[in-house]
Amino acid sequence: MRRARMATALTLGLLQAATAGGAGAQTPAAGAAPQRPPQAQCQAVKDIDFRALERERARLPVATGTPVDDMLDVVRIPDWAARRPPEDASIVIRARMPPGGGYSSDHRSVVWREADGTWWFWRHSVREGPPAPPPVSPQGMGPDEVRAWDAAQRAGRTDEERWWPPKEGRLAASKAAQMEAAWSDPCRAWDPDWWPHEVPLNRRIDGSRRRVCAQDSSAIFADIAEAGRPRRQVGGSCINATPTYQMIQNAAYAAGDPAPR
């Protein structure tokens, strides 16, 4: 657990360095919605000192490589999946919430919006609960038939995909509505690419000019590809209410509506 937490903390530091200067103070982040409203009208960021945030980021050394790419390397929809993002998808979010914050589970997901406005997902949560029991071969099979049946059950799946089967399908209606609201929120233009562990504030709140991330928070890393906008790599070391973070958090916890009884 300690090693997982230390690895995540190291990656967070590298990500901050790699994205230093990526979102200018008081300027829209790359790929953000145009015509942003005044900062005071955006509840999630109205107390953030963006100039101080940018100064702190500018002081970080520029790292080589892309830590987000490394973190998202395992977020892949397998060939056997029933559906994957089409070429004309309006937005595709690849997200990962790795082990950390006291949790050993590893959430990997892809959420996308198709041209007809429907939202879909693929989600693989590794080490979330005990592994699924292996399937039992049908009765009456001979050794060769059992081997062939077992090979068919594997069907190109990794051990992680067999022990913790991925889920996929239509995104739950409530989550799709939240995605639409956050995606179209003009306040998204204020969202930086990265939220650090300590966020500078433009006024004292509870006696401090800094907001510190809760110790049990888990980081979320994401790649956002939107039609007609530059690709973005984003993330945050703890929960916040910005539209961008709401989108990647929804992606990390993607699920479908429960099946009717």
Accessible surface in RSA format (square Angstrom, percent):
REM  Atomic radii and reference values for relative SASA: ProtOr
REM  Chains: A
REM  Algorithm: Lee & Richards
REM  Probe-radius: 1.40
REM  Slices: 20
REM RES _ NUM      All-atoms   Total-Side   Main-Chain    Non-polar    All polar
REM                ABS   REL    ABS   REL    ABS   REL    ABS   REL    ABS   REL
RES MET A   1   115.83  60.0  69.27  45.8  46.55 110.8  72.28  61.5  43.55  57.7
RES ARG A   2   188.01  78.9 182.67  93.1   5.35  12.7  56.62  77.4 131.39  79.6
RES ARG A   3   204.99  86.1 199.08 101.5   5.91  14.1  77.37 105.7 127.62  77.3
RES ALA A   4    33.10  30.4  21.51  33.2  11.58  26.4  30.32  42.7   2.78   7.4
RES ARG A   5   115.44  48.5 114.65  58.4   0.78   1.9  50.82  69.5  64.61  39.2
RES MET A   6   123.10  63.7 115.53  76.5   7.56  18.0 105.41  89.6  17.69  23.4
RES ALA A   7    57.95  53.3  50.39  77.8   7.56  17.2  56.65  79.8   1.30   3.4
RES THR A   8    15.26  10.9  13.58  13.8   1.68   4.0  11.08  14.9   4.18   6.3
RES ALA A   9    58.31  53.6  48.33  74.6   9.98  22.7  49.84  70.2   8.46  22.4
RES LEU A  10   120.43  67.1 112.92  80.8   7.51  18.9 119.71  84.1   0.72   1.9
RES THR A  11    20.86  14.8  20.86  21.1   0.00   0.0   3.70   5.0  17.16  25.9
RES LEU A  12    29.46  16.4  29.46  21.1   0.00   0.0  29.46  20.7   0.00   0.0
RES GLY A  13    35.76  44.1   0.00   N/A  35.76  44.1  29.53  81.0   6.24  14.0
RES LEU A  14    80.49  44.8  79.19  56.7   1.30   3.3  79.59  55.9   0.90   2.4
RES LEU A  15     2.10   1.2   2.10   1.5   0.00   0.0   2.10   1.5   0.00   0.0
RES GLN A  16    39.86  22.3  39.10  28.6   0.76   1.8   1.60   3.4  38.26  29.0
RES ALA A  17     8.57   7.9   8.12  12.5   0.44   1.0   8.12  11.4   0.44   1.2
RES ALA A  18    34.78  32.0   7.70  11.9  27.09  61.6   8.19  11.5  26.59  70.4
RES THR A  19    19.85  14.1  14.87  15.1   4.98  11.9  19.85  26.7   0.00   0.0
RES ALA A  20    23.93  22.0   3.18   4.9  20.75  47.2   3.44   4.8  20.49  54.3
RES GLY A  21    46.20  57.0   0.00   N/A  46.20  57.0  18.98  52.1  27.23  61.0
RES GLY A  22    39.25  48.4   0.00   N/A  39.25  48.4  21.87  60.0  17.38  38.9
RES ALA A  23    13.68  12.6   5.71   8.8   7.97  18.1   8.00  11.3   5.69  15.1
RES GLY A  24    33.96  41.9   0.00   N/A  33.96  41.9  21.06  57.8  12.90  28.9
RES ALA A  25    27.43  25.2  12.86  19.8  14.57  33.1  14.35  20.2  13.08  34.6
RES GLN A  26    53.23  29.8  42.39  31.0  10.85  25.8  17.87  38.0  35.36  26.8
RES THR A  27    66.79  47.5  60.51  61.3   6.28  15.0  56.80  76.3   9.99  15.1
RES PRO A  28    75.85  55.3  60.03  54.7  15.82  57.5  60.03  49.6  15.82  98.3
RES ALA A  29     4.40   4.0   0.62   1.0   3.78   8.6   0.82   1.1   3.58   9.5
RES ALA A  30    48.41  44.5  34.74  53.6  13.66  31.1  45.95  64.7   2.46   6.5
RES GLY A  31     8.83  10.9   0.00   N/A   8.83  10.9   2.78   7.6   6.05  13.5
RES ALA A  32    14.97  13.8   0.17   0.3  14.80  33.7   0.17   0.2  14.80  39.2
RES ALA A  33    10.68   9.8  10.44  16.1   0.24   0.5  10.44  14.7   0.24   0.6
RES PRO A  34    89.88  65.5  75.32  68.7  14.56  52.9  85.02  70.2   4.86  30.2
RES GLN A  35   165.74  92.7 138.33 101.1  27.41  65.3  57.51 122.4 108.22  82.1
RES ARG A  36    62.21  26.1  38.39  19.6  23.82  56.7  10.11  13.8  52.09  31.6
RES PRO A  37    26.74  19.5  18.88  17.2   7.86  28.6  25.81  21.3   0.93   5.8
RES PRO A  38    81.25  59.2  70.74  64.5  10.51  38.2  80.73  66.6   0.53   3.3
RES GLN A  39    30.12  16.8  26.11  19.1   4.01   9.6  13.05  27.8  17.07  12.9
RES ALA A  40    81.33  74.8  61.01  94.1  20.32  46.2  62.79  88.4  18.54  49.1
RES GLN A  41   128.84  72.0  96.33  70.4  32.51  77.4  38.94  82.9  89.90  68.2
RES CYS A  42     3.09   2.3   1.59   1.8   1.50   3.5   3.09   7.8   0.00   0.0
RES GLN A  43   139.20  77.8 124.36  90.9  14.84  35.3  62.46 133.0  76.74  58.2
RES ALA A  44    28.53  26.2   8.26  12.7  20.27  46.1  15.59  22.0  12.94  34.3
RES VAL A  45     1.79   1.2   1.79   1.6   0.00   0.0   1.79   1.6   0.00   0.0
RES LYS A  46    62.55  30.5  51.98  31.9  10.56  25.2  27.32  24.6  35.23  37.5
RES ASP A  47    17.99  12.6  16.81  16.7   1.19   2.8   1.47   3.5  16.52  16.5
RES ILE A  48     2.89   1.6   1.57   1.2   1.32   3.2   1.57   1.1   1.32   3.6
RES ASP A  49    28.97  20.3  26.58  26.5   2.39   5.7   3.67   8.6  25.30  25.2
RES PHE A  50    12.31   6.2  11.19   6.9   1.12   2.9  11.19   6.8   1.12   3.2
RES ARG A  51   139.16  58.4 137.95  70.3   1.21   2.9  41.76  57.1  97.40  59.0
RES ALA A  52    13.24  12.2  12.64  19.5   0.60   1.4  13.20  18.6   0.04   0.1
RES LEU A  53     5.96   3.3   5.96   4.3   0.00   0.0   5.96   4.2   0.00   0.0
RES GLU A  54    33.37  19.2  32.79  24.8   0.58   1.4  20.39  39.4  12.99  10.6
RES ARG A  55   135.07  56.7 130.47  66.5   4.60  11.0  61.72  84.4  73.35  44.5
RES GLU A  56    45.67  26.2  40.61  30.7   5.06  12.0  20.81  40.3  24.86  20.3
RES ARG A  57     9.00   3.8   8.59   4.4   0.41   1.0   8.28  11.3   0.73   0.4
RES ALA A  58    69.36  63.8  40.39  62.3  28.96  65.9  44.84  63.2  24.51  64.9
RES ARG A  59   176.14  74.0 143.61  73.2  32.53  77.5  76.59 104.7  99.56  60.3
RES LEU A  60    61.46  34.2  55.56  39.7   5.90  14.8  56.14  39.4   5.32  14.3
RES PRO A  61   103.90  75.7  91.76  83.7  12.13  44.1 103.83  85.7   0.07   0.4
RES VAL A  62   123.99  81.6  98.06  88.8  25.92  62.5  98.06  85.2  25.92  70.3
RES ALA A  63    26.59  24.4   9.47  14.6  17.12  38.9  17.45  24.6   9.13  24.2
RES THR A  64   135.20  96.2 111.07 112.6  24.12  57.5  83.68 112.4  51.52  77.9
RES GLY A  65    57.93  71.4   0.00   N/A  57.93  71.4  38.47 105.6  19.47  43.6
RES THR A  66    63.82  45.4  57.92  58.7   5.90  14.1  48.26  64.8  15.56  23.5
RES PRO A  67    11.02   8.0   8.46   7.7   2.56   9.3  10.69   8.8   0.32   2.0
RES VAL A  68     0.54   0.4   0.41   0.4   0.13   0.3   0.53   0.5   0.01   0.0
RES ASP A  69    62.10  43.5  55.89  55.6   6.21  14.7  20.63  48.5  41.47  41.4
RES ASP A  70   107.13  75.0  91.75  91.3  15.38  36.4  28.54  67.2  78.59  78.4
RES MET A  71    23.00  11.9  22.55  14.9   0.45   1.1   6.30   5.4  16.69  22.1
RES LEU A  72     0.18   0.1   0.00   0.0   0.18   0.5   0.18   0.1   0.00   0.0
RES ASP A  73    77.56  54.3  70.53  70.2   7.03  16.6  18.50  43.5  59.06  58.9
RES VAL A  74    57.86  38.1  46.95  42.5  10.90  26.3  48.30  42.0   9.55  25.9
RES VAL A  75     2.24   1.5   0.00   0.0   2.24   5.4   0.00   0.0   2.24   6.1
RES ARG A  76   148.15  62.2 138.81  70.8   9.34  22.2  62.85  85.9  85.30  51.7
RES ILE A  77    21.56  12.3   7.11   5.3  14.45  34.8   7.11   5.1  14.45  39.2
RES PRO A  78    16.88  12.3   6.44   5.9  10.44  38.0  16.88  13.9   0.00   0.0
RES ASP A  79   142.16  99.6 114.40 113.9  27.76  65.6  37.74  88.8 104.42 104.1
RES TRP A  80    69.17  27.8  38.57  18.7  30.60  71.8  49.96  26.6  19.20  31.2
RES ALA A  81    14.53  13.4   0.00   0.0  14.53  33.0   0.00   0.0  14.53  38.5
RES ALA A  82    93.76  86.2  51.95  80.2  41.81  95.1  62.63  88.2  31.13  82.5
RES ARG A  83    95.04  39.9  88.99  45.4   6.05  14.4  30.40  41.5  64.65  39.2
RES ARG A  84   108.20  45.4  98.81  50.4   9.39  22.4  55.98  76.5  52.22  31.6
RES PRO A  85    39.65  28.9  21.08  19.2  18.57  67.5  21.08  17.4  18.57 115.4
RES PRO A  86    48.83  35.6  32.33  29.5  16.50  60.0  42.95  35.5   5.88  36.6
RES GLU A  87   187.32 107.5 150.34 113.7  36.98  88.1  71.89 139.1 115.43  94.2
RES ASP A  88    93.79  65.7  74.08  73.7  19.71  46.6  46.54 109.5  47.25  47.1
RES ALA A  89    12.32  11.3   1.30   2.0  11.02  25.1   1.30   1.8  11.02  29.2
RES SER A  90    20.33  17.2  17.16  22.9   3.18   7.3  17.46  37.2   2.87   4.0
RES ILE A  91     0.11   0.1   0.00   0.0   0.11   0.3   0.11   0.1   0.00   0.0
RES VAL A  92    31.50  20.7  30.74  27.8   0.76   1.8  30.74  26.7   0.76   2.0
RES ILE A  93     0.02   0.0   0.02   0.0   0.00   0.0   0.02   0.0   0.00   0.0
RES ARG A  94    60.40  25.4  60.36  30.8   0.05   0.1  23.90  32.7  36.51  22.1
RES ALA A  95     0.00   0.0   0.00   0.0   0.00   0.0   0.00   0.0   0.00   0.0
RES ARG A  96    31.55  13.2  31.55  16.1   0.00   0.0   0.00   0.0  31.55  19.1
RES MET A  97    12.62   6.5  12.29   8.1   0.33   0.8   8.47   7.2   4.15   5.5
RES PRO A  98     6.64   4.8   3.41   3.1   3.24  11.8   3.41   2.8   3.24  20.1
RES PRO A  99    18.90  13.8  18.73  17.1   0.17   0.6  18.78  15.5   0.12   0.8
RES GLY A 100     3.63   4.5   0.00   N/A   3.63   4.5   3.40   9.3   0.24   0.5
RES GLY A 101    11.21  13.8   0.00   N/A  11.21  13.8   4.13  11.3   7.08  15.9
RES GLY A 102    41.37  51.0   0.00   N/A  41.37  51.0  18.94  52.0  22.43  50.2
RES TYR A 103   122.95  57.4 120.12  68.3   2.82   7.3  83.42  62.7  39.53  48.7
RES SER A 104    54.96  46.4  49.93  66.6   5.02  11.6  23.97  51.0  30.99  43.4
RES SER A 105    19.46  16.4  16.76  22.4   2.70   6.2   6.08  12.9  13.39  18.8
RES ASP A 106     2.12   1.5   2.12   2.1   0.00   0.0   0.00   0.0   2.12   2.1
RES HIS A 107    10.20   5.6   9.95   6.9   0.25   0.6   1.98   2.0   8.22   9.6
RES ARG A 108    21.22   8.9  21.22  10.8   0.00   0.0   0.21   0.3  21.02  12.7
RES SER A 109     0.12   0.1   0.12   0.2   0.00   0.0   0.00   0.0   0.12   0.2
RES VAL A 110     4.43   2.9   4.43   4.0   0.00   0.0   4.43   3.8   0.00   0.0
RES VAL A 111     0.01   0.0   0.01   0.0   0.00   0.0   0.01   0.0   0.00   0.0
RES TRP A 112     1.89   0.8   1.89   0.9   0.00   0.0   1.89   1.0   0.00   0.0
RES ARG A 113    46.69  19.6  46.69  23.8   0.00   0.0   0.00   0.0  46.69  28.3
RES GLU A 114    20.22  11.6  20.22  15.3   0.00   0.0   3.07   5.9  17.15  14.0
RES ALA A 115    71.30  65.6  37.69  58.2  33.61  76.5  42.92  60.4  28.38  75.2
RES ASP A 116   110.00  77.1  70.22  69.9  39.78  94.1  49.58 116.7  60.42  60.3
RES GLY A 117    25.07  30.9   0.00   N/A  25.07  30.9  11.97  32.8  13.10  29.3
RES THR A 118    24.93  17.7  21.47  21.8   3.46   8.2  24.51  32.9   0.43   0.6
RES TRP A 119     4.75   1.9   2.92   1.4   1.83   4.3   2.92   1.6   1.83   3.0
RES TRP A 120    40.52  16.3  40.52  19.6   0.00   0.0  40.52  21.6   0.00   0.0
RES PHE A 121     7.51   3.8   7.08   4.4   0.44   1.1   7.08   4.3   0.44   1.3
RES TRP A 122     3.27   1.3   3.27   1.6   0.00   0.0   3.18   1.7   0.09   0.1
RES ARG A 123    31.64  13.3  29.51  15.0   2.12   5.1   2.76   3.8  28.87  17.5
RES HIS A 124     5.85   3.2   5.85   4.1   0.00   0.0   1.54   1.6   4.31   5.0
RES SER A 125    15.58  13.2   8.08  10.8   7.49  17.3   7.84  16.7   7.74  10.8
RES VAL A 126     0.50   0.3   0.50   0.5   0.00   0.0   0.50   0.4   0.00   0.0
RES ARG A 127    98.36  41.3  87.20  44.5  11.15  26.6  45.01  61.5  53.34  32.3
RES GLU A 128    91.12  52.3  73.72  55.8  17.40  41.4  30.77  59.5  60.35  49.3
RES GLY A 129    46.32  57.1   0.00   N/A  46.32  57.1  30.75  84.4  15.57  34.9
RES PRO A 130   119.09  86.8 100.87  91.9  18.22  66.2 107.45  88.7  11.63  72.3
RES PRO A 131    72.82  53.1  59.77  54.5  13.05  47.4  59.77  49.4  13.05  81.1
RES ALA A 132    36.07  33.2  25.04  38.6  11.03  25.1  30.36  42.8   5.71  15.1
RES PRO A 133   115.16  83.9  96.67  88.1  18.49  67.2 103.04  85.1  12.12  75.4
RES PRO A 134   102.92  75.0  90.21  82.2  12.71  46.2  95.62  79.0   7.29  45.3
RES PRO A 135    73.12  53.3  49.60  45.2  23.52  85.5  60.98  50.3  12.14  75.4
RES VAL A 136   129.56  85.3 105.36  95.4  24.20  58.3 108.91  94.6  20.65  56.0
RES SER A 137    32.21  27.2  23.71  31.6   8.50  19.6   2.50   5.3  29.72  41.6
RES PRO A 138    70.94  51.7  55.59  50.7  15.35  55.8  67.29  55.6   3.65  22.7
RES GLN A 139   172.87  96.7 145.69 106.5  27.18  64.7  66.02 140.5 106.85  81.0
RES GLY A 140    83.33 102.8   0.00   N/A  83.33 102.8  43.67 119.9  39.66  88.8
RES MET A 141    64.44  33.4  38.05  25.2  26.39  62.8  39.03  33.2  25.41  33.7
RES GLY A 142    26.55  32.7   0.00   N/A  26.55  32.7  24.89  68.3   1.66   3.7
RES PRO A 143   101.84  74.2  93.60  85.3   8.24  30.0 100.50  83.0   1.34   8.4
RES ASP A 144   100.70  70.5  94.35  93.9   6.35  15.0  36.58  86.1  64.12  63.9
RES GLU A 145    98.99  56.8  93.28  70.6   5.71  13.6  39.37  76.2  59.62  48.7
RES VAL A 146    54.45  35.8  54.45  49.3   0.00   0.0  54.45  47.3   0.00   0.0
RES ARG A 147   149.60  62.8 141.66  72.2   7.94  18.9  74.56 101.9  75.04  45.5
RES ALA A 148    65.69  60.4  51.76  79.9  13.93  31.7  59.76  84.2   5.92  15.7
RES TRP A 149    49.37  19.8  42.50  20.6   6.87  16.1  38.66  20.6  10.72  17.4
RES ASP A 150    47.05  33.0  47.05  46.8   0.00   0.0  11.70  27.5  35.35  35.3
RES ALA A 151    61.40  56.5  50.58  78.1  10.82  24.6  53.39  75.2   8.02  21.2
RES ALA A 152    68.51  63.0  45.35  70.0  23.16  52.7  56.11  79.0  12.40  32.9
RES GLN A 153    67.49  37.7  54.78  40.0  12.70  30.2   5.75  12.2  61.73  46.8
RES ARG A 154   101.43  42.6 101.43  51.7   0.00   0.0  33.49  45.8  67.94  41.2
RES ALA A 155    49.08  45.1  26.63  41.1  22.45  51.1  42.36  59.6   6.73  17.8
RES GLY A 156    73.27  90.4   0.00   N/A  73.27  90.4  42.18 115.8  31.08  69.6
RES ARG A 157    80.68  33.9  65.61  33.4  15.08  35.9   7.85  10.7  72.83  44.1
RES THR A 158    75.40  53.6  67.57  68.5   7.83  18.7  72.74  97.7   2.66   4.0
RES ASP A 159    69.56  48.7  64.23  63.9   5.33  12.6  12.38  29.1  57.18  57.0
RES GLU A 160    58.13  33.4  57.59  43.6   0.53   1.3  21.26  41.1  36.86  30.1
RES GLU A 161    19.69  11.3  18.27  13.8   1.42   3.4   0.71   1.4  18.97  15.5
RES ARG A 162    53.81  22.6  37.79  19.3  16.02  38.1  13.76  18.8  40.05  24.3
RES TRP A 163   114.63  46.0 114.25  55.3   0.38   0.9  94.85  50.6  19.79  32.1
RES TRP A 164    35.08  14.1  32.22  15.6   2.85   6.7  34.89  18.6   0.19   0.3
RES PRO A 165    73.64  53.7  66.72  60.8   6.93  25.2  66.72  55.1   6.93  43.0
RES PRO A 166    19.39  14.1   2.49   2.3  16.91  61.5   2.60   2.1  16.80 104.4
RES LYS A 167   140.98  68.8 136.35  83.7   4.63  11.0  96.30  86.7  44.68  47.6
RES GLU A 168    62.03  35.6  35.42  26.8  26.60  63.3  21.32  41.2  40.71  33.2
RES GLY A 169    24.67  30.4   0.00   N/A  24.67  30.4  22.50  61.7   2.18   4.9
RES ARG A 170   132.78  55.8 123.48  62.9   9.30  22.1  37.19  50.8  95.59  57.9
RES LEU A 171     4.60   2.6   0.28   0.2   4.33  10.9   0.28   0.2   4.33  11.6
RES ALA A 172     8.71   8.0   8.50  13.1   0.21   0.5   8.71  12.3   0.00   0.0
RES ALA A 173    68.39  62.9  57.55  88.8  10.83  24.6  63.54  89.5   4.85  12.8
RES SER A 174    70.64  59.7  59.53  79.4  11.11  25.6  48.77 103.9  21.87  30.6
RES LYS A 175    45.36  22.1  45.36  27.8   0.00   0.0  22.84  20.6  22.53  24.0
RES ALA A 176    18.70  17.2  18.58  28.7   0.12   0.3  18.70  26.3   0.00   0.0
RES ALA A 177    61.82  56.8  49.20  75.9  12.63  28.7  56.72  79.9   5.11  13.5
RES GLN A 178    96.89  54.2  89.54  65.4   7.35  17.5  36.84  78.4  60.05  45.5
RES MET A 179     0.14   0.1   0.02   0.0   0.11   0.3   0.14   0.1   0.00   0.0
RES GLU A 180    55.13  31.7  54.43  41.2   0.71   1.7  35.69  69.0  19.45  15.9
RES ALA A 181    65.01  59.8  50.47  77.9  14.54  33.1  59.28  83.5   5.73  15.2
RES ALA A 182     9.19   8.4   4.46   6.9   4.72  10.7   9.05  12.8   0.13   0.3
RES TRP A 183    50.40  20.2  46.55  22.5   3.85   9.0  45.88  24.5   4.53   7.3
RES SER A 184    80.28  67.8  54.84  73.2  25.43  58.6  45.69  97.3  34.59  48.5
RES ASP A 185    45.39  31.8  41.02  40.8   4.37  10.3   9.35  22.0  36.05  36.0
RES PRO A 186    62.16  45.3  61.44  56.0   0.72   2.6  62.16  51.3   0.00   0.0
RES CYS A 187    19.65  14.9  19.65  21.9   0.00   0.0   6.02  15.3  13.62  14.7
RES ARG A 188     1.16   0.5   1.16   0.6   0.00   0.0   0.06   0.1   1.10   0.7
RES ALA A 189     0.22   0.2   0.22   0.3   0.00   0.0   0.22   0.3   0.00   0.0
RES TRP A 190    18.20   7.3  13.50   6.5   4.70  11.0  13.62   7.3   4.58   7.4
RES ASP A 191     0.35   0.2   0.33   0.3   0.02   0.0   0.16   0.4   0.19   0.2
RES PRO A 192     7.62   5.6   3.95   3.6   3.67  13.3   5.06   4.2   2.56  15.9
RES ASP A 193    16.86  11.8  15.88  15.8   0.99   2.3   0.10   0.2  16.76  16.7
RES TRP A 194     2.34   0.9   2.34   1.1   0.00   0.0   2.34   1.2   0.00   0.0
RES TRP A 195    14.01   5.6  14.01   6.8   0.00   0.0  12.29   6.6   1.71   2.8
RES PRO A 196     9.41   6.9   9.18   8.4   0.23   0.8   9.35   7.7   0.06   0.4
RES HIS A 197    88.92  48.6  86.25  60.0   2.66   6.8  60.40  62.3  28.51  33.2
RES GLU A 198    67.89  39.0  64.21  48.6   3.68   8.8  12.57  24.3  55.32  45.2
RES VAL A 199    10.02   6.6  10.02   9.1   0.00   0.0  10.02   8.7   0.00   0.0
RES PRO A 200     5.38   3.9   5.38   4.9   0.00   0.0   5.38   4.4   0.00   0.0
RES LEU A 201     4.92   2.7   2.97   2.1   1.96   4.9   2.97   2.1   1.96   5.3
RES ASN A 202    64.97  44.8  43.36  41.9  21.62  52.0  23.60  56.8  41.38  40.0
RES ARG A 203   116.22  48.8 112.32  57.3   3.90   9.3  54.66  74.7  61.56  37.3
RES ARG A 204   159.75  67.1 140.74  71.7  19.01  45.3  51.65  70.6 108.10  65.5
RES ILE A 205    48.10  27.4  40.58  30.2   7.52  18.1  43.44  31.3   4.66  12.7
RES ASP A 206   149.34 104.6 102.08 101.6  47.26 111.7  42.98 101.1 106.36 106.1
RES GLY A 207    59.57  73.5   0.00   N/A  59.57  73.5  32.56  89.4  27.01  60.5
RES SER A 208    44.59  37.7  42.05  56.1   2.55   5.9  30.21  64.3  14.38  20.1
RES ARG A 209   105.44  44.3 100.83  51.4   4.61  11.0  30.39  41.5  75.05  45.5
RES ARG A 210    87.96  36.9  79.51  40.5   8.46  20.1  42.57  58.2  45.40  27.5
RES ARG A 211   107.41  45.1 101.97  52.0   5.44  13.0  54.69  74.7  52.72  32.0
RES VAL A 212    89.19  58.7  64.98  58.8  24.21  58.3  64.98  56.5  24.21  65.7
RES CYS A 213     9.02   6.8   2.43   2.7   6.59  15.5   2.65   6.7   6.36   6.9
RES ALA A 214    57.90  53.2  42.46  65.5  15.44  35.1  52.22  73.5   5.68  15.0
RES GLN A 215   176.62  98.8 149.26 109.1  27.36  65.1  56.88 121.1 119.74  90.8
RES ASP A 216    92.33  64.7  84.09  83.7   8.23  19.5  32.32  76.1  60.00  59.8
RES SER A 217    23.94  20.2   7.11   9.5  16.83  38.8   5.94  12.6  18.00  25.2
RES SER A 218    18.45  15.6  10.87  14.5   7.58  17.5   6.44  13.7  12.01  16.8
RES ALA A 219     5.64   5.2   1.29   2.0   4.35   9.9   1.29   1.8   4.35  11.5
RES ILE A 220     1.43   0.8   1.43   1.1   0.00   0.0   1.43   1.0   0.00   0.0
RES PHE A 221     0.36   0.2   0.36   0.2   0.00   0.0   0.36   0.2   0.00   0.0
RES ALA A 222     0.00   0.0   0.00   0.0   0.00   0.0   0.00   0.0   0.00   0.0
RES ASP A 223     6.05   4.2   5.98   5.9   0.08   0.2   0.09   0.2   5.96   5.9
RES ILE A 224     1.72   1.0   1.07   0.8   0.65   1.6   1.07   0.8   0.65   1.8
RES ALA A 225    26.26  24.1  22.44  34.6   3.82   8.7  23.85  33.6   2.41   6.4
RES GLU A 226    16.18   9.3   6.17   4.7  10.01  23.8   4.37   8.4  11.81   9.6
RES ALA A 227    77.03  70.8  45.41  70.1  31.61  71.9  57.26  80.6  19.76  52.4
RES GLY A 228    88.93 109.7   0.00   N/A  88.93 109.7  45.21 124.1  43.72  97.9
RES ARG A 229    79.23  33.3  61.45  31.3  17.78  42.3  19.08  26.1  60.15  36.5
RES PRO A 230    85.33  62.2  70.61  64.4  14.72  53.5  82.25  67.9   3.08  19.1
RES ARG A 231   154.26  64.8 126.57  64.5  27.69  65.9  53.29  72.8 100.97  61.2
RES ARG A 232     7.81   3.3   2.78   1.4   5.02  12.0   7.70  10.5   0.11   0.1
RES GLN A 233    46.51  26.0  39.07  28.6   7.44  17.7  17.37  37.0  29.14  22.1
RES VAL A 234     2.60   1.7   1.73   1.6   0.87   2.1   2.60   2.3   0.00   0.0
RES GLY A 235     3.60   4.4   0.00   N/A   3.60   4.4   0.13   0.3   3.47   7.8
RES GLY A 236     0.00   0.0   0.00   N/A   0.00   0.0   0.00   0.0   0.00   0.0
RES SER A 237     6.49   5.5   2.25   3.0   4.25   9.8   2.23   4.7   4.27   6.0
RES CYS A 238    20.07  15.2  19.98  22.3   0.10   0.2   2.72   6.9  17.36  18.7
RES ILE A 239   115.41  65.7  96.43  71.8  18.98  45.7  96.43  69.4  18.98  51.5
RES ASN A 240    30.65  21.1  21.42  20.7   9.23  22.2  29.39  70.7   1.26   1.2
RES ALA A 241    70.75  65.1  54.04  83.4  16.71  38.0  54.59  76.9  16.16  42.8
RES THR A 242     0.39   0.3   0.39   0.4   0.00   0.0   0.32   0.4   0.08   0.1
RES PRO A 243     9.35   6.8   6.95   6.3   2.40   8.7   9.35   7.7   0.00   0.0
RES THR A 244     5.66   4.0   5.66   5.7   0.00   0.0   5.66   7.6   0.00   0.0
RES TYR A 245     3.82   1.8   2.61   1.5   1.20   3.1   2.50   1.9   1.32   1.6
RES GLN A 246    61.25  34.2  60.59  44.3   0.66   1.6  20.85  44.4  40.39  30.6
RES MET A 247     0.28   0.1   0.20   0.1   0.08   0.2   0.08   0.1   0.20   0.3
RES ILE A 248     1.87   1.1   1.87   1.4   0.00   0.0   1.87   1.3   0.00   0.0
RES GLN A 249    38.62  21.6  38.54  28.2   0.08   0.2   8.39  17.9  30.23  22.9
RES ASN A 250    14.83  10.2  12.01  11.6   2.82   6.8   3.52   8.5  11.31  10.9
RES ALA A 251     0.00   0.0   0.00   0.0   0.00   0.0   0.00   0.0   0.00   0.0
RES ALA A 252     0.29   0.3   0.00   0.0   0.29   0.7   0.29   0.4   0.00   0.0
RES TYR A 253    96.87  45.2  93.12  53.0   3.76   9.8  61.61  46.3  35.26  43.5
RES ALA A 254     1.57   1.4   0.00   0.0   1.57   3.6   0.00   0.0   1.57   4.2
RES ALA A 255    38.62  35.5  37.19  57.4   1.43   3.3  38.62  54.4   0.00   0.0
RES GLY A 256    30.74  37.9   0.00   N/A  30.74  37.9  11.43  31.4  19.31  43.2
RES ASP A 257    87.86  61.5  64.20  63.9  23.66  56.0  27.39  64.5  60.48  60.3
RES PRO A 258   122.62  89.4  99.16  90.4  23.46  85.3 110.67  91.4  11.95  74.3
RES ALA A 259    86.14  79.2  61.58  95.0  24.57  55.9  66.38  93.5  19.76  52.3
RES PRO A 260   132.15  96.3 101.49  92.5  30.66 111.4 112.57  92.9  19.59 121.7
RES ARG A 261   285.25 119.8 207.05 105.5  78.20 186.2 112.72 154.1 172.53 104.6
END  Absolute sums over single chains surface
CHAIN  1 A    13920.8      10981.2       2939.7       7886.3       6034.5
END  Absolute sums over all chains
TOTAL         13920.8      10981.2       2939.7       7886.3       6034.5
